[in-house]
Amino acid sequence: MTIPPDLRGRRRRDPFWVAVNAVYNGVQRVRGLREPVLPDVRPVDRTLRLTVVGVRPEAEDVVSVRFGAVDGRLLPRWQPGCHLDVTLPSGRRRQYSLCGDPADRRTYRIAVRRLPGGDGGSVEVHTLRPGAVVTSQGPRNAFPFLASERYLFVAGGIGITPILPMVKAADRAGADWRLLYTGRTRASLPFLDELPAGLVTVRTDDEHGLPSGTDLVGDVGDGTAVYCCGPAPMIESVRASVPEGAALHFERFAPPPVIGGEPFEIELRRSGRTVAVPADRSALDAIRDVLPGVAYSCRQGFCGTCRTAVLAGEADLCSPADRDAGSMLICVSRASAGGRITLDL
């Protein structure tokens, strides 16, 4: 049957298909009111399996280690300031700054100073040989390198590792930059031969004595981005000497000392123990006296490895997210007002 046109010459719609369309649209509207069925969400495993492809001495008690992907694929991109969370063959988890070339997607490079009196991580890195396999998380950036017209870089010893890629990036960008590189002796300073030609001042303790804040910062001008990495005393000297008009960015490679803390107690619910935390120690250090296997990494409050559930009591220095989740970072957080806190450990 032919449907006659309407008054404007358009073909009339077939009543049958009009009805079918109405039923179809009605079903779709009903479906839209229902709760959508979501697929199962599975966490993405971002663990990298890396193999050691090279180990090289860089200075007294310092070696660099190059890693490649076990399966040979390209590695994730990174920027100056990034670090890896490396799990060593022993199970120790440590953070190391990337100090190679961000354009190199085949290898990552770290450098580590051997600390015989440390907790064993640096000593273990010095035993790694080509073919050894480690796992890592990252790269992650807790020390971002921001664009600026002028830079002052201050590096102390092994603190050159995050600074070196920044200096090279500033040089490639044509920025106005200078570097002050300090250490015990010239023989203890890695990567001296890799520094780009520019305003580089090497100041060693054996030749010039311990530097003051003025020696480190000089007459830094307003609008200068100051990037500093090194021992805690050096960082504190720089912080005290940088004028308000300069932007200071710094990264420690050791935890800051506990200053102005109050003693408190921690109940370890699962372990059935109570730990007294003195005013000058962190909760992490006190807990490790009785639970040496407790997980930690940076000890500075940004990596999240030591995050622990709080079962009772209140903790200070917690982020809003940690407070809402009822957790704390035991490397930096303490019981509020020197009270008592109960942890799921």
C-alpha positions as CSV (number, residue, x, y, z in Angstrom):
1,M,0.0,0.0,0.0
2,T,1.3,3.4,-0.9
3,I,1.1,6.2,1.8
4,P,-0.2,9.4,0.2
5,P,1.8,12.6,0.7
6,D,0.6,15.3,3.1
7,L,-0.4,18.8,2.1
8,R,3.3,19.9,1.7
9,G,4.1,17.0,-0.6
10,R,6.0,15.0,2.1
11,R,5.4,11.3,2.4
12,R,3.3,10.4,5.4
13,R,5.0,8.1,8.0
14,D,3.8,4.5,8.0
15,P,1.6,4.1,11.2
16,F,3.2,0.6,11.7
17,W,6.7,1.9,11.9
18,V,5.6,4.9,14.0
19,A,4.3,2.4,16.6
20,V,7.4,0.3,16.5
21,N,9.6,3.4,17.0
22,A,7.5,4.5,20.0
23,V,7.8,1.1,21.6
24,Y,11.5,1.0,21.1
25,N,12.0,4.5,22.5
26,G,9.9,3.6,25.5
27,V,12.0,0.5,26.2
28,Q,15.2,2.6,26.0
29,R,13.9,5.2,28.4
30,V,13.1,2.5,30.9
31,R,16.5,1.0,30.6
32,G,18.0,4.4,31.2
33,L,16.4,4.6,34.6
34,R,18.0,1.4,35.7
35,E,21.4,1.3,37.4
36,P,24.0,0.7,34.7
37,V,25.9,-2.6,34.9
38,L,29.6,-1.7,35.3
39,P,32.3,-4.1,34.5
40,D,34.6,-5.3,37.2
41,V,37.3,-2.8,37.9
42,R,40.7,-4.4,38.4
43,P,43.7,-2.5,39.7
44,V,46.5,-1.9,37.1
45,D,49.8,-3.4,38.1
46,R,52.4,-0.7,37.4
47,T,55.3,-2.8,38.7
48,L,58.3,-2.8,36.5
49,R,60.7,-5.7,36.3
50,L,64.1,-4.4,35.6
51,T,67.4,-6.1,35.0
52,V,70.8,-4.6,35.7
53,V,72.6,-3.9,32.4
54,G,75.6,-2.0,33.8
55,V,77.4,-1.0,37.0
56,R,80.1,1.7,37.0
57,P,82.1,3.5,39.7
58,E,81.5,7.2,39.6
59,A,83.3,8.5,42.7
60,E,84.6,7.3,46.1
61,D,82.0,4.9,47.4
62,V,79.6,5.8,44.6
63,V,78.4,3.6,41.8
64,S,75.9,4.2,39.1
65,V,73.5,1.4,38.1
66,R,71.7,1.1,34.8
67,F,68.5,-0.9,34.5
68,G,66.6,-2.1,31.4
69,A,63.2,-3.7,31.1
70,V,63.4,-7.5,31.5
71,D,61.3,-8.0,28.4
72,G,63.2,-5.4,26.4
73,R,60.3,-3.0,25.9
74,L,60.6,0.8,26.2
75,L,60.5,2.2,29.7
76,P,57.9,4.7,30.9
77,R,58.9,8.4,30.3
78,W,60.2,10.5,33.2
79,Q,61.2,14.1,33.9
80,P,64.0,15.7,35.9
81,G,63.3,15.2,39.6
82,C,61.7,11.8,39.2
83,H,62.7,8.8,41.3
84,L,62.1,5.0,41.4
85,D,60.8,3.0,44.3
86,V,63.1,0.0,43.9
87,T,62.6,-3.3,45.6
88,L,66.0,-5.0,45.9
89,P,66.5,-8.7,45.8
90,S,66.5,-8.9,49.6
91,G,63.1,-7.3,49.7
92,R,64.3,-3.9,50.9
93,R,62.4,-1.1,49.3
94,R,64.3,2.2,48.7
95,Q,63.9,5.3,46.6
96,Y,66.6,6.5,44.2
97,S,66.6,9.6,41.9
98,L,66.9,9.1,38.2
99,C,70.1,10.8,37.0
100,G,70.3,9.6,33.4
101,D,68.9,11.0,30.2
102,P,65.1,11.4,30.1
103,A,65.2,10.9,26.3
104,D,66.7,7.4,26.8
105,R,63.7,5.0,26.9
106,R,65.9,1.9,27.0
107,T,67.6,2.4,30.3
108,Y,67.2,4.1,33.7
109,R,70.2,5.2,35.7
110,I,70.6,5.7,39.4
111,A,73.6,6.4,41.6
112,V,74.1,5.4,45.2
113,R,76.7,6.2,47.8
114,R,77.7,3.2,50.0
115,L,76.9,3.9,53.6
116,P,78.3,1.1,55.8
117,G,76.6,2.4,58.9
118,G,73.2,2.6,57.2
119,D,70.4,0.1,57.1
120,G,71.8,-2.0,54.3
121,G,70.1,-0.7,51.2
122,S,73.1,1.2,49.8
123,V,75.4,-1.7,50.6
124,E,73.1,-4.1,48.7
125,V,73.0,-1.8,45.7
126,H,76.8,-2.0,45.6
127,T,76.6,-5.8,45.3
128,L,74.4,-5.7,42.2
129,R,75.8,-7.1,39.0
130,P,74.6,-7.3,35.4
131,G,71.8,-9.7,35.1
132,A,70.4,-9.1,38.6
133,V,66.6,-8.5,38.6
134,V,64.8,-5.9,40.7
135,T,61.2,-4.6,40.7
136,S,60.2,-1.0,40.9
137,Q,57.3,1.4,41.0
138,G,57.4,4.7,39.2
139,P,58.9,6.8,37.9
140,R,57.3,9.3,40.3
141,N,58.0,12.9,40.9
142,A,58.1,14.5,44.3
143,F,60.7,17.1,43.2
144,P,59.2,18.6,40.0
145,F,61.4,20.8,37.8
146,L,59.5,23.9,36.9
147,A,60.1,26.4,34.1
148,S,62.0,29.6,35.0
149,E,64.3,32.1,33.4
150,R,66.9,31.9,36.2
151,Y,68.1,29.0,38.3
152,L,70.4,28.4,41.2
153,F,71.2,24.7,41.8
154,V,72.8,23.6,45.0
155,A,73.9,20.0,45.3
156,G,75.7,18.3,48.2
157,G,77.5,15.1,47.4
158,I,75.1,12.4,46.2
159,G,72.4,15.1,46.1
160,I,73.7,15.8,42.6
161,T,71.5,12.8,41.3
162,P,68.2,14.7,40.9
163,I,70.0,18.0,40.2
164,L,72.1,16.7,37.2
165,P,69.1,16.2,34.8
166,M,67.7,19.6,35.9
167,V,71.0,21.4,35.1
168,K,71.1,19.7,31.7
169,A,67.5,20.6,31.0
170,A,68.1,24.3,32.0
171,D,71.1,24.4,29.8
172,R,69.2,23.0,26.8
173,A,66.4,25.5,27.4
174,G,68.9,28.4,27.3
175,A,68.0,29.5,30.8
176,D,70.3,31.6,33.0
177,W,71.7,29.0,35.5
178,R,74.5,28.4,37.9
179,L,75.4,25.4,40.1
180,L,77.2,25.2,43.4
181,Y,78.4,21.6,44.0
182,T,79.7,20.8,47.5
183,G,81.2,17.7,49.1
184,R,84.0,16.4,51.3
185,T,86.6,16.2,48.5
186,R,86.6,16.3,44.7
187,A,87.1,12.6,44.6
188,S,83.8,12.1,46.5
189,L,81.8,14.0,43.9
190,P,80.1,11.9,41.1
191,F,79.4,13.1,37.6
192,L,81.9,16.1,37.6
193,D,82.8,15.1,34.0
194,E,79.1,15.2,32.9
195,L,78.3,18.8,34.0
196,P,77.6,21.1,31.1
197,A,79.9,24.0,30.5
198,G,78.5,26.9,32.4
199,L,78.8,28.7,35.7
200,V,79.7,25.7,37.9
201,T,81.4,26.2,41.3
202,V,82.8,23.2,43.0
203,R,83.4,23.8,46.7
204,T,84.9,21.0,48.9
205,D,85.3,20.9,52.6
206,D,88.9,19.9,52.5
207,E,89.8,23.0,50.4
208,H,87.4,25.6,51.6
209,G,85.9,24.4,54.9
210,L,82.2,23.9,55.7
211,P,80.1,26.4,53.7
212,S,77.7,28.9,55.4
213,G,74.3,29.7,54.0
214,T,75.7,32.8,52.4
215,D,78.5,30.7,50.7
216,L,75.8,28.4,49.3
217,V,73.3,31.0,48.1
218,G,75.3,34.1,47.5
219,D,73.4,37.1,46.1
220,V,70.5,35.1,44.5
221,G,68.1,37.6,43.0
222,D,64.3,37.8,43.1
223,G,62.5,35.5,40.6
224,T,65.3,32.9,40.8
225,A,64.2,29.2,41.2
226,V,66.5,27.6,43.7
227,Y,66.8,23.8,43.6
228,C,68.6,22.2,46.5
229,C,69.4,18.6,47.4
230,G,71.8,17.3,50.0
231,P,72.4,16.7,53.7
232,A,69.9,18.2,56.2
233,P,72.3,20.8,57.6
234,M,73.0,22.1,54.1
235,I,69.3,22.3,53.2
236,E,68.6,24.2,56.5
237,S,71.4,26.7,55.7
238,V,69.9,27.3,52.2
239,R,66.4,27.7,53.6
240,A,67.6,30.3,56.1
241,S,69.5,32.2,53.4
242,V,67.2,32.3,50.4
243,P,65.3,35.7,50.2
244,E,61.5,35.8,50.0
245,G,61.6,36.8,46.3
246,A,63.2,33.5,45.2
247,A,61.4,30.2,44.9
248,L,63.0,27.5,46.9
249,H,62.6,23.8,46.0
250,F,64.4,21.1,47.9
251,E,64.6,17.4,48.4
252,R,66.3,15.5,51.3
253,F,68.0,12.2,50.9
254,A,67.7,11.5,54.6
255,P,64.7,12.1,56.9
256,P,64.5,15.4,58.7
257,P,65.3,15.4,62.4
258,V,62.4,15.4,64.8
259,I,62.2,18.9,66.4
260,G,59.7,20.0,69.0
261,G,58.1,16.6,69.3
262,E,56.2,15.3,72.3
263,P,56.6,11.8,73.7
264,F,53.6,9.5,73.2
265,E,52.5,5.8,73.2
266,I,51.5,3.5,70.4
267,E,49.5,0.3,70.9
268,L,50.2,-2.2,68.2
269,R,46.9,-4.1,68.1
270,R,47.8,-7.1,66.1
271,S,51.2,-7.5,67.7
272,G,49.9,-7.0,71.3
273,R,52.6,-4.6,72.2
274,T,52.9,-1.0,73.4
275,V,55.7,1.2,72.2
276,A,56.9,4.4,73.8
277,V,58.0,7.0,71.3
278,P,60.4,9.6,72.7
279,A,60.2,13.3,71.8
280,D,63.2,13.1,69.5
281,R,62.3,9.9,67.5
282,S,59.7,9.1,64.9
283,A,56.9,6.5,65.3
284,L,58.5,4.5,62.5
285,D,61.9,4.3,64.3
286,A,60.3,3.3,67.6
287,I,58.1,0.7,65.9
288,R,61.0,-0.8,64.0
289,D,62.7,-1.6,67.3
290,V,60.0,-4.3,67.9
291,L,58.8,-4.9,64.3
292,P,61.9,-4.7,62.1
293,G,60.0,-5.8,59.0
294,V,57.5,-2.9,58.9
295,A,57.4,-1.4,55.4
296,Y,58.8,2.1,54.7
297,S,60.7,3.9,52.0
298,C,61.2,7.6,51.9
299,R,60.8,8.4,55.6
300,Q,59.8,11.9,54.7
301,G,56.0,11.6,54.4
302,F,55.4,11.6,50.6
303,C,55.7,8.1,49.3
304,G,52.9,6.5,51.3
305,T,54.8,3.1,51.9
306,C,54.4,3.3,55.7
307,R,50.7,4.4,55.7
308,T,49.0,2.5,58.5
309,A,45.4,2.3,59.7
310,V,44.6,4.2,62.9
311,L,42.2,2.2,65.1
312,A,42.0,4.6,68.0
313,G,43.3,8.0,68.9
314,E,44.1,11.0,66.7
315,A,47.2,11.7,64.7
316,D,48.7,15.0,63.6
317,L,50.4,16.0,60.3
318,C,47.8,13.9,58.4
319,S,46.5,14.9,55.0
320,P,42.7,15.3,54.7
321,A,42.7,12.1,52.6
322,D,44.5,10.1,55.3
323,R,42.3,11.6,58.1
324,D,39.2,10.6,56.2
325,A,40.6,7.1,55.6
326,G,41.6,6.7,59.2
327,S,45.3,6.3,58.5
328,M,48.6,8.0,59.2
329,L,52.2,8.0,57.8
330,I,54.2,6.6,60.7
331,C,57.4,8.2,59.5
332,V,56.2,11.7,60.1
333,S,52.9,11.7,61.9
334,R,52.6,11.5,65.7
335,A,49.8,11.2,68.3
336,S,48.1,14.6,68.7
337,A,49.0,16.4,71.9
338,G,51.3,13.6,72.9
339,G,48.5,11.2,73.6
340,R,48.1,7.5,72.8
341,I,47.3,6.0,69.5
342,T,46.4,2.5,68.4
343,L,47.6,1.2,65.1
344,D,46.7,-1.9,63.0
345,L,50.2,-3.5,63.3
